[in-house]
């Protein structure tokens, strides 16, 4: 009978300890500035030749984003 009481108390202690533990803080998504900074830091550690380094660095600093719909024709072709 003592073993059952000890086992029950042990199980209750484990359950209460699990409930009392602190939840992990939620991680927020990285901002664009943080991603850019990380990419520049990784680039500086890559050991690229200077010309290649500058090309990639300029692409990271001044990305060329195509305008939406720029490559679409101005008028749709007519069938018939």
C-alpha distances in whole Angstrom, upper triangle without the diagonal:
4,5,5,7,9,10,11,13,14,16,17,19,20,21,23,24,26,27,29,31,35,36,39,43,45,47,51,54,56,60,63,64,61,61,65,64,61,64,67,64,64,67,68,66,67,70,73,76,78,80,76,74,77,77,73,73,76,74,71,73,75,73,76,74,76,77,76,78,81,81,82,85,87,88,86,89,90,90,93
4,5,5,6,9,10,11,12,14,15,16,18,20,21,22,24,26,27,29,32,35,37,41,43,46,49,52,55,58,61,62,59,59,63,62,60,62,65,62,62,65,66,64,65,68,71,74,76,78,75,72,75,75,71,71,74,72,69,71,73,72,74,73,75,76,75,78,80,80,81,85,86,88,86,88,90,90,93
4,5,5,6,8,10,10,12,14,15,16,18,20,21,22,24,26,27,31,33,35,39,41,44,47,50,52,56,59,60,56,57,60,60,57,59,62,60,59,63,63,61,62,65,68,71,73,75,72,70,72,72,69,68,71,70,66,68,71,69,72,70,72,74,72,75,77,78,78,82,84,85,83,86,87,87,90
4,5,5,6,9,10,10,12,14,15,16,18,20,21,23,24,26,30,31,34,38,40,42,46,48,51,54,58,59,56,56,60,59,56,59,62,59,59,62,63,61,62,65,68,71,73,74,71,69,72,72,68,68,71,69,66,67,70,68,70,69,71,72,71,73,76,76,76,80,82,83,81,83,85,85,88
4,5,5,6,8,10,10,12,14,15,16,18,20,21,22,24,28,30,33,36,39,41,45,48,50,54,57,58,55,55,59,58,56,58,61,59,58,62,63,61,62,65,68,71,73,74,71,69,71,72,68,67,70,68,65,67,69,68,70,69,71,72,70,73,76,76,77,80,82,83,82,84,85,85,88
4,5,5,6,9,10,10,12,14,15,16,18,20,21,23,26,28,31,35,37,40,43,46,48,52,55,56,53,53,57,56,53,56,59,56,56,59,60,58,59,62,65,69,70,72,69,66,69,69,65,65,68,66,63,65,67,66,68,67,69,70,69,72,74,75,75,79,81,82,81,83,85,85,88
4,5,5,6,9,10,11,12,14,15,17,19,20,21,25,27,29,33,35,38,41,44,46,50,53,54,51,51,55,54,52,54,57,54,54,57,58,56,57,60,63,67,68,70,67,64,67,67,63,63,66,64,61,63,65,64,66,64,67,68,67,69,72,72,73,76,78,79,78,80,82,82,85
4,5,5,6,9,10,11,12,14,15,17,18,20,24,26,29,32,34,37,40,43,46,49,52,53,50,51,54,54,51,54,57,55,54,58,59,57,58,61,63,67,68,70,67,65,67,67,63,63,66,64,61,62,65,63,65,64,66,67,65,68,71,71,72,75,77,78,76,79,80,80,83
4,5,5,6,9,10,10,12,14,15,16,18,22,24,27,30,33,36,39,42,45,48,51,52,49,50,53,53,50,53,56,53,53,57,57,55,57,60,62,66,67,69,66,64,66,66,62,62,65,63,60,61,64,62,65,63,66,66,65,68,70,71,72,75,77,78,77,79,81,81,84
4,5,5,6,9,10,10,12,14,15,17,21,22,25,29,31,34,37,40,42,46,49,50,47,47,51,50,47,50,53,50,50,54,54,52,54,57,59,63,64,66,63,61,63,63,60,59,62,60,57,59,61,60,62,61,63,64,63,66,68,69,70,73,75,76,75,78,79,80,83
4,5,5,6,9,10,11,12,14,16,19,21,24,27,29,32,35,38,41,44,47,48,45,46,49,49,46,49,52,50,49,52,54,52,53,56,58,62,63,65,62,60,62,62,58,58,60,59,55,57,59,58,60,59,61,62,61,63,66,66,67,71,72,74,72,75,76,76,79
4,5,5,6,8,10,11,12,14,18,20,23,26,28,31,35,37,40,43,47,48,45,46,49,49,46,49,52,50,49,53,54,52,54,57,59,63,64,65,62,60,62,62,59,58,61,59,55,57,59,58,60,59,61,62,60,63,66,66,67,71,72,73,72,75,76,77,80
4,5,5,6,9,10,10,12,16,18,21,24,27,30,33,36,39,42,45,46,43,44,48,47,44,47,50,48,47,51,52,50,52,55,57,61,62,64,61,58,60,61,57,56,59,57,54,55,58,57,59,58,60,61,60,63,65,66,67,71,72,74,72,75,77,77,80
4,5,5,6,9,10,11,15,16,19,22,25,27,31,34,36,40,43,44,41,41,45,44,42,44,47,45,44,48,49,47,48,52,54,58,59,61,58,55,57,58,54,53,56,54,51,53,55,54,56,55,57,58,57,60,62,63,64,67,69,71,69,72,74,74,77
4,5,5,6,9,10,14,15,18,21,23,26,30,33,35,38,42,43,40,41,44,44,42,44,47,45,45,48,49,48,49,52,54,58,59,61,58,55,57,57,54,53,56,54,50,52,54,53,55,54,56,57,55,58,61,61,62,66,67,69,67,70,72,72,75
4,5,5,6,9,12,14,18,20,23,26,29,32,35,38,41,42,39,40,44,43,41,44,47,45,45,48,49,48,49,53,55,59,59,61,58,56,57,58,54,53,56,54,51,52,54,53,55,54,56,57,56,59,61,62,63,66,68,69,68,71,73,73,76
4,5,5,6,10,13,15,19,21,24,27,31,33,36,40,40,37,38,42,41,39,42,44,42,42,46,46,45,46,50,52,56,56,58,55,53,55,55,51,51,53,52,48,50,52,51,54,52,55,56,55,58,60,61,62,65,67,69,68,70,72,73,76
4,5,6,9,10,13,16,19,22,25,28,30,34,37,38,35,36,39,39,37,39,42,40,40,43,44,43,44,48,50,53,54,56,53,51,53,53,49,48,51,49,46,47,50,48,51,49,52,53,52,54,57,57,58,62,63,65,64,67,69,69,72
4,6,8,10,13,16,18,21,24,27,30,33,37,38,35,36,40,39,37,40,43,41,41,44,46,44,46,49,51,55,55,57,54,51,53,53,50,49,51,49,46,47,49,48,51,49,51,52,51,54,56,57,58,61,63,64,63,66,68,68,72
4,6,9,12,15,18,21,24,27,30,33,36,37,34,35,39,38,36,39,42,40,40,44,45,43,45,48,51,54,55,56,54,51,53,53,49,48,50,49,46,47,49,48,51,49,52,52,52,55,57,58,59,63,64,65,65,68,69,70,74
4,6,9,12,15,18,21,25,27,30,33,34,31,32,36,35,33,36,38,36,36,40,41,40,41,45,47,50,51,53,50,47,49,49,46,45,47,46,42,43,46,45,48,46,49,50,49,52,54,55,56,60,61,63,62,65,67,68,72
4,6,9,12,15,18,21,24,26,30,31,28,29,33,32,30,33,35,34,34,38,38,37,39,42,45,48,49,50,47,45,46,47,43,42,44,43,39,40,43,42,45,43,46,47,46,49,51,53,54,57,59,61,60,63,65,66,69
4,6,9,12,15,18,21,24,27,28,25,27,30,30,28,31,33,32,32,35,37,36,37,41,43,46,47,48,45,42,44,44,40,40,42,40,37,38,40,39,42,40,43,43,43,46,48,49,50,54,55,57,56,59,61,62,66
4,6,9,12,15,18,21,24,25,22,23,27,26,24,27,30,28,28,32,33,32,33,37,39,42,43,44,41,39,40,40,37,36,38,37,33,34,37,36,38,37,40,41,40,43,45,46,48,51,53,55,54,57,59,60,64
4,6,9,13,15,18,21,22,19,21,24,24,22,25,28,26,27,30,31,31,33,36,38,41,41,43,40,37,38,39,35,34,36,35,31,32,34,33,36,35,37,38,38,41,43,44,46,49,50,53,52,55,57,59,62
4,6,10,12,15,19,20,18,19,22,22,21,24,26,25,26,29,30,30,31,35,36,40,40,41,38,36,37,37,33,32,34,32,29,30,32,31,33,32,34,35,34,38,40,41,42,46,47,49,48,51,54,55,58
4,7,9,12,16,17,14,15,19,19,17,20,23,22,22,25,27,26,28,31,33,36,36,37,34,32,33,33,29,28,30,29,25,26,28,27,30,28,31,32,32,35,37,38,40,43,45,47,46,49,52,53,57
4,6,9,12,14,12,13,16,17,16,18,21,21,21,24,26,26,27,31,32,35,35,36,33,30,31,31,28,26,28,26,23,24,25,24,27,25,28,29,29,32,34,35,37,41,42,44,44,47,49,51,54
4,6,9,12,10,10,14,15,14,16,19,19,19,22,24,24,25,29,29,32,32,33,30,28,28,28,24,23,25,23,20,21,22,21,23,22,25,26,25,29,30,32,33,37,38,41,41,44,46,48,51
4,7,8,6,7,10,11,10,12,15,15,16,18,20,21,22,26,26,29,29,29,27,24,25,25,21,20,21,20,16,17,19,18,21,20,23,25,25,28,30,31,33,37,38,40,41,44,46,48,52
4,5,5,6,9,10,11,12,14,16,17,18,20,22,23,26,26,29,28,28,26,24,24,23,20,19,20,18,15,15,17,16,19,18,21,22,23,27,27,29,31,35,36,39,39,42,45,47,51
4,5,5,6,9,10,11,12,14,15,16,18,20,21,24,24,26,25,25,23,21,21,20,17,16,16,15,11,12,13,12,15,14,18,19,20,24,24,26,28,32,33,36,36,39,42,45,48
4,5,5,6,9,10,11,12,14,15,17,19,20,23,23,25,24,24,22,20,19,19,17,14,15,15,11,10,13,13,16,16,20,21,23,27,27,29,31,34,35,38,39,42,45,48,51
4,5,5,6,9,10,11,12,14,15,17,18,22,22,25,24,25,23,20,20,20,17,15,17,16,12,13,15,15,19,19,23,24,25,29,29,31,33,37,38,41,42,45,48,50,53
4,5,5,6,9,10,11,12,14,16,16,20,20,23,22,23,20,18,18,18,15,14,15,14,10,11,14,13,17,17,20,22,23,27,27,28,31,34,36,39,39,42,45,47,51
4,5,5,6,9,10,10,12,14,15,18,18,20,19,20,18,15,15,15,12,10,12,11,7,8,11,11,14,15,19,21,23,26,26,27,30,34,35,38,39,41,45,47,50
4,5,5,6,9,10,11,13,14,17,18,20,19,20,18,15,15,16,13,11,13,13,9,10,13,14,18,19,22,24,26,30,30,31,34,37,38,42,42,45,48,50,54
4,5,5,6,9,10,11,12,16,17,20,19,20,18,15,16,17,14,12,15,14,11,12,15,15,19,20,24,26,27,31,31,32,35,38,40,43,43,46,49,51,55
4,5,5,6,9,10,10,14,14,17,17,17,15,12,13,14,10,9,12,11,8,10,13,13,16,17,21,24,25,29,28,29,32,35,37,40,41,43,47,48,52
4,5,5,6,9,10,12,13,15,14,15,13,10,11,12,9,7,10,10,7,9,12,13,17,19,22,25,27,30,29,30,34,37,38,42,42,45,48,50,54
4,5,5,7,9,11,13,16,15,17,15,12,13,15,12,10,14,14,11,12,16,17,20,22,26,28,30,34,33,34,37,40,42,45,46,48,52,53,57
4,5,5,6,10,11,14,15,16,14,11,13,14,11,11,14,14,12,14,17,17,20,22,25,28,30,33,33,33,36,40,42,45,45,47,51,52,56
4,5,5,8,8,11,11,13,10,7,10,11,8,8,11,11,10,12,15,15,18,21,24,27,29,32,31,31,35,38,40,43,44,46,49,51,54
4,6,7,8,11,10,13,11,8,10,12,10,9,13,14,12,13,17,18,21,23,27,30,32,35,34,35,38,41,43,46,47,49,52,54,58
4,6,8,12,12,15,13,10,13,15,13,12,16,17,15,17,20,21,24,26,29,32,34,37,36,37,40,43,45,48,49,51,54,56,60
4,6,9,11,13,11,9,12,13,11,12,15,15,14,17,20,20,23,25,28,31,33,36,35,35,38,41,43,46,47,49,52,54,57
4,7,9,11,10,8,12,14,12,13,16,17,16,18,21,22,24,27,30,33,35,38,37,36,40,43,45,48,49,50,54,56,59
4,6,8,6,6,9,10,10,11,14,15,15,17,19,20,22,25,27,31,33,35,34,34,37,40,42,45,46,47,51,53,56
4,6,5,6,9,10,11,12,14,16,16,18,20,21,23,26,28,32,34,36,35,34,38,40,43,46,47,48,52,53,57
4,6,5,6,9,10,10,12,14,15,16,18,19,21,25,27,30,33,35,33,33,37,40,42,45,46,48,51,53,57
4,5,5,6,9,10,11,12,14,15,16,17,19,22,25,28,31,33,31,30,34,37,39,42,43,44,48,50,53
4,5,5,6,8,10,11,12,14,15,16,17,21,23,26,29,31,29,29,32,35,37,40,41,43,46,48,51
4,6,5,6,9,10,11,12,14,15,17,20,23,26,29,32,30,30,34,36,38,42,42,44,48,50,53
4,6,5,6,8,10,10,12,13,15,19,22,25,28,30,28,28,32,35,36,40,41,43,47,49,52
4,5,5,6,9,10,11,11,13,16,18,22,25,27,25,25,29,31,33,36,37,39,43,45,48
4,5,5,6,9,10,10,12,15,18,21,24,26,25,25,28,31,33,37,37,39,43,45,48
4,5,5,6,8,10,13,16,19,22,25,27,26,27,30,33,35,38,39,41,45,47,50
4,5,5,6,8,10,13,16,19,22,25,23,24,28,30,32,35,37,39,42,45,48
4,6,5,5,7,11,14,17,19,22,20,21,25,28,29,33,34,36,39,42,45
4,6,6,9,11,15,18,20,23,22,23,26,30,31,35,35,38,41,43,47
4,6,10,12,16,18,21,24,23,24,27,30,31,35,36,39,42,45,48
4,6,9,13,15,18,21,19,21,24,27,28,32,33,35,39,41,45
4,6,10,12,15,18,17,18,21,24,26,29,30,33,36,38,42
4,6,9,12,15,13,14,18,21,22,26,27,29,33,35,39
4,6,9,12,11,13,15,19,20,23,24,27,30,33,36
4,6,9,7,9,12,15,16,20,21,23,27,29,33
4,6,5,8,10,13,14,17,19,22,25,28,31
4,6,8,9,12,13,16,17,20,23,25,29
4,5,5,8,9,12,13,16,19,22,25
4,6,8,9,12,14,17,20,23,26
4,7,9,12,13,15,18,21,24
4,6,9,9,11,15,17,21
4,5,6,9,12,15,18
4,7,10,12,16,19
4,6,9,12,15
4,6,9,13
4,7,10
4,7
4
